[in-house]
Amino acid sequence: MAGKRWLGLVGLATLLANAGCVTCCHEASKVGYDAGPGCAVPLCDRQKVYAVLVNGLTPGGSAGLDALRDRLAERGFTKVYVAQVVHAGWLEREMARVCADEPGARFVVVGYDLGCVAAKDIAERMAAAGVPVDALVYLDPAGVKTGAVVSRTVAVRSGGATAPVPHTETVYVPSAGHFDLPGCHASVEAVYRQMADAAFRVVHPPVLGPAVTLYEHAPVVPFYPAEAGPETLGSPAGGLAPVDTPTRVGPYGVPWPGQREGRPLPMPRKAEGL
């Protein structure tokens, strides 16, 4: 009986220790929203681009892929997956699910260290399945022999990197080390550029018919048909105003009656009692 009670207390303590949200709803995308007004890529396009980051054997931390994810959020891209090599199968299923649920979604796959091998396999398999993978980015690749069969492959290499990878665009960052490469400016810029290019490739569904907004207190735009214009209101007080150009038109592009003959427009009349 005492053992069961002790076990129950341990379970209750575990629940209390883990109570609360992992990320607060109002703070999860705050960085991305703050970056919105200064971002060159429209929000409707940014929200369609996903980054898939695959880590290798390097430990996670504030200088690794977590730092890259935070820097991308500061540039306006918040839809970022960060996973390990063992999650490759789940990442592929998740990418297929996103494509099915969100038509027009596009992807940029990023591998770090030994995670570049899994990232290359993910990018190639998903591209062969029809998933729009626009780019693959290697961060200090280890174990890969060549670029992937996707639109673009970029390799970012630190100062301690070995031989380059064939068939890739290579960016050298001699001032960065292996463990802080993902969070350095050159790496963030390389991934950001691929995501921005993918955003500009987003195809939005066509709008069927004109966009009409109807609401109860919509303002009424005055319309003067060709046979009844302002002249029908009578002679205004204060005389007539000269016409700047005979090509001026009224609402909806219809010339006001009398303008076709070059006659001046009437001045607005002063309201009675003022």
C-alpha positions in Angstrom: 0.0 0.0 0.0 2.8 2.4 0.9 4.5 1.6 -2.4 1.5 2.5 -4.4 1.1 5.7 -2.5 4.7 6.6 -3.2 4.3 5.8 -6.8 1.2 8.0 -7.0 3.1 10.9 -5.4 5.9 10.5 -7.9 3.4 10.6 -10.8 1.7 13.7 -9.4 5.0 15.5 -8.9 5.9 14.7 -12.5 2.6 16.1 -13.8 3.1 19.3 -11.8 6.7 19.7 -12.9 5.6 19.5 -16.5 2.5 21.6 -16.3 2.1 24.5 -18.6 2.7 25.2 -22.3 5.8 24.3 -24.2 5.5 27.6 -26.1 3.0 30.3 -25.3 0.6 30.8 -28.2 1.0 34.6 -28.3 4.8 34.4 -28.2 5.5 31.5 -30.6 5.5 33.6 -33.8 6.1 37.0 -32.2 9.6 37.4 -33.8 8.2 36.6 -37.2 5.4 39.1 -36.8 7.8 41.8 -35.6 9.9 41.2 -38.7 6.9 41.4 -41.1 6.9 45.2 -41.8 10.5 45.2 -42.8 10.6 41.9 -44.7 11.0 42.2 -48.5 8.9 39.0 -49.1 5.1 39.3 -48.7 3.6 37.4 -45.8 1.2 35.4 -48.1 4.3 34.0 -49.9 6.5 33.5 -46.8 3.8 31.4 -45.1 3.9 28.9 -47.9 7.6 28.2 -47.5 8.9 25.5 -45.1 12.5 24.8 -44.0 13.4 21.2 -43.0 16.6 21.2 -40.9 18.3 17.8 -40.2 21.0 17.6 -37.5 23.9 15.2 -37.5 26.0 14.0 -34.6 26.7 17.6 -33.3 24.9 18.5 -30.1 22.1 20.9 -30.3 22.3 24.3 -28.7 22.1 28.0 -29.1 24.9 28.0 -31.8 23.5 25.1 -33.8 20.4 24.5 -35.8 18.3 26.2 -33.1 20.2 29.4 -33.7 19.5 29.0 -37.5 15.8 28.6 -36.8 15.8 31.7 -34.6 17.6 33.8 -37.2 15.2 32.7 -39.9 12.3 33.7 -37.7 13.9 37.1 -37.3 13.9 37.4 -41.2 10.2 36.5 -41.3 10.2 32.7 -42.0 8.7 30.9 -39.0 7.7 27.5 -40.5 10.8 25.6 -39.7 11.2 21.9 -38.8 14.3 20.9 -36.7 14.9 17.1 -36.4 17.5 14.4 -36.0 18.6 11.8 -38.6 16.4 9.2 -37.0 13.4 11.4 -37.8 14.0 11.3 -41.5 11.0 9.0 -42.2 8.7 11.2 -40.1 9.9 14.3 -41.9 9.1 12.8 -45.3 5.6 11.9 -44.1 5.1 15.4 -42.7 6.2 17.1 -46.0 3.7 14.9 -47.9 1.0 15.8 -45.4 1.7 19.6 -45.7 1.5 19.4 -49.5 -1.8 17.6 -49.3 -3.3 20.0 -46.8 -1.7 23.2 -48.2 -1.6 23.4 -51.9 1.3 25.7 -53.1 3.6 24.9 -50.2 7.3 24.8 -51.0 10.3 23.4 -49.2 14.0 24.0 -48.5 15.9 21.1 -47.0 19.0 21.8 -44.8 21.5 19.2 -43.6 24.2 19.8 -40.9 27.3 17.6 -40.5 26.3 13.9 -40.9 22.7 15.1 -41.3 23.5 16.1 -44.8 23.3 12.5 -45.9 19.8 12.2 -44.6 18.9 15.6 -46.0 20.1 14.7 -49.5 18.0 11.5 -49.4 14.9 13.4 -48.1 15.2 16.0 -50.8 15.7 13.5 -53.7 12.9 11.2 -52.6 10.4 14.1 -52.0 11.3 15.7 -55.3 10.8 12.4 -57.1 7.4 12.1 -55.4 6.3 15.5 -56.8 6.9 17.6 -53.6 8.3 21.0 -54.6 11.8 21.0 -53.0 13.4 24.2 -54.3 16.9 23.9 -52.7 19.2 21.7 -50.6 21.7 23.4 -48.3 24.7 21.6 -46.8 26.3 23.0 -43.6 29.8 21.4 -43.2 28.7 18.3 -45.1 30.1 15.0 -44.0 29.6 11.7 -45.8 28.1 13.2 -49.0 29.8 12.8 -52.4 27.8 15.1 -54.6 24.8 17.5 -54.8 21.2 16.3 -54.9 18.9 16.1 -57.8 17.0 19.3 -57.0 16.8 22.8 -58.4 19.7 24.0 -56.4 22.4 22.7 -54.0 24.5 25.0 -51.8 27.3 24.0 -49.5 28.3 26.3 -46.7 31.7 25.3 -45.2 33.5 26.5 -42.1 37.2 27.3 -41.8 38.0 23.7 -40.6 36.1 22.0 -43.5 37.8 19.4 -45.7 37.4 18.9 -49.5 34.5 20.6 -51.3 31.5 18.7 -52.5 31.2 18.4 -56.3 28.2 19.8 -58.2 27.3 22.4 -55.5 27.6 26.1 -55.0 30.1 26.6 -52.2 30.2 29.4 -49.7 33.4 29.5 -47.5 33.2 31.0 -44.0 36.8 30.9 -42.7 36.0 32.9 -39.6 33.4 30.4 -38.4 34.0 27.1 -36.6 32.1 23.8 -37.1 29.9 24.1 -34.1 28.8 27.7 -34.6 28.5 27.6 -38.4 24.6 27.2 -38.5 24.1 30.4 -36.6 26.6 32.6 -38.4 25.5 35.3 -40.7 26.7 33.6 -43.9 24.8 30.4 -43.2 21.6 32.3 -42.3 21.9 34.4 -45.4 22.4 31.3 -47.6 19.3 29.6 -46.3 17.3 32.8 -46.3 18.1 33.4 -49.9 16.9 30.0 -50.9 13.7 30.4 -48.9 13.1 33.9 -50.4 13.6 32.4 -53.9 11.1 29.7 -53.1 8.6 32.2 -51.8 8.7 34.1 -55.1 7.8 30.8 -56.9 4.6 30.4 -54.9 1.6 30.1 -57.1 -1.6 31.4 -55.6 -5.0 30.1 -56.8 -6.8 32.5 -59.2 -9.5 34.8 -57.9 -12.9 34.0 -59.4 -14.6 37.2 -60.3 -14.1 40.7 -58.9 -13.4 41.1 -55.2 -16.5 42.8 -53.8 -16.9 43.8 -50.2 -20.4 44.3 -49.0 -21.2 45.6 -45.6 -24.0 47.4 -44.0 -22.6 50.9 -43.8 -20.7 50.9 -47.1 -20.4 54.5 -48.5 -22.5 55.3 -51.5 -20.6 56.7 -54.5 -22.7 59.3 -56.4 -23.3 58.5 -60.0 -24.5 60.9 -62.6 -25.9 59.3 -65.7 -25.2 61.0 -69.1 -28.7 62.6 -69.2 -28.8 64.0 -65.7 -25.8 65.7 -64.2 -25.0 68.4 -61.7 -26.4 71.0 -64.0 -29.9 69.7 -63.2 -29.6 71.1 -59.7 -30.0 74.6 -61.0 -27.9 77.7 -61.1 -25.5 77.7 -58.0 -24.7 80.8 -56.0 -21.3 82.3 -56.6 -21.0 81.8 -60.4 -19.3 79.1 -62.3 -15.8 77.8 -62.1 -13.5 77.5 -65.2 -12.7 74.1 -66.5 -9.0 73.1 -66.3 -9.3 70.5 -69.0 -12.2 69.2 -71.1 -11.0 65.6 -70.5 -11.9 65.5 -66.7 -14.5 62.8 -66.0 -17.0 62.1 -63.3 -17.5 59.0 -61.2 -17.1 55.7 -63.0 -15.3 57.5 -65.9 -18.5 59.0 -67.3 -18.1 62.7 -68.4 -20.5 65.1 -66.7 -23.1 66.5 -69.0 -22.0 69.8 -70.4 -18.3 68.9 -70.3 -18.5 67.3 -73.7 -19.3 70.8 -75.1 -16.6 72.5 -72.9 -19.0 74.1 -70.5 -17.7 74.8 -67.0 -18.6 72.8 -63.9 -20.9 74.4 -61.4 -19.6 75.5 -58.0 -20.9 73.7 -55.0 -23.8 75.7 -53.4 -23.6 76.9 -49.8 -26.0 75.0 -47.5 -28.9 77.1 -46.2 -28.7 78.3 -42.6 -24.8 78.4 -42.5 
